[in-house]
Amino acid sequence: QTVVTQEPSLTVSPGGTVTLTCASSTGAVTSGYYPNWFQQKPGQAPRTLIYSTSNKHSWTPARFSGSLLGGKAALTLSGVQPEDEAEYYCLLYYGGAWVFGGGTKLTVL
Amino acid sequence: QLQLQESGPGLVKPSETLSLTCTVSGGSISSSDYYWGWIRQPPGKGLEWIGSIYYSGSTYYNPSLKSRVTISVDTSKNQVSLNLSSVTAADTAIYYCARDRKVPRIVFDIWGQGTMVTVSS
């Protein structure tokens, strides 16, 4: 069974920079996995931030960026704002199936 | 503006079949540009993709749920349906439907608000 692994939790100070990663149990994550990143706040449906590794939606704040880093998909937040405190999920494609990571709880403190 | 709305029973008995409907408004479900997916989230836990369907009826499912899942589309009603059979307490979750764009590959860019389903006798 394929497992997608994220950091369970991270803490960052306001104005700081933090990188969340997304690893695959099958090996290095490449663009062929179409990495996606979602943000979810309590009581809300998830909201997509990044698609196909690094592409932003019109509503994605400029401080969010996606990349591939050391064999993993990565989501970097630069100049973190208090409203960025949320759960973040990555999503990878495995040839006909999508698998979510377990999520990273980001605390802004 | 495209909107998705999930509906269905909030309580299902163990061993029975969970049936939900996602109604799409503000756009056609028959567009060749999109798939339509179901995702669930147990209370306090992470997201799990259940499966997706194309307007033609072509489906692909999570292998771990495939034996129990059926997703169908009714283009006349602009609806996508989810059936999950032989449910247990582990199937208790918020169930979301979401749009999945084929090209460019933009996955789950629009979500419904979700509907909570509890499996209990």
Interface residues (C-beta under 8 A of the other chain):
Chain A: Q1 Y34 N36 F38 Q40 A45 P46 R47 T48 Y51 S52 N55 H57 Y89 L91 Y93 G96 A97 W98 V99 F100 G101 G102 G103
Chain B: G37 I39 G46 L47 E48 W49 S52 Y60 Y61 N62 P63 S64 Y96 P104 R105 I106 V107 F108 D109 W111 G112 Q113 G114
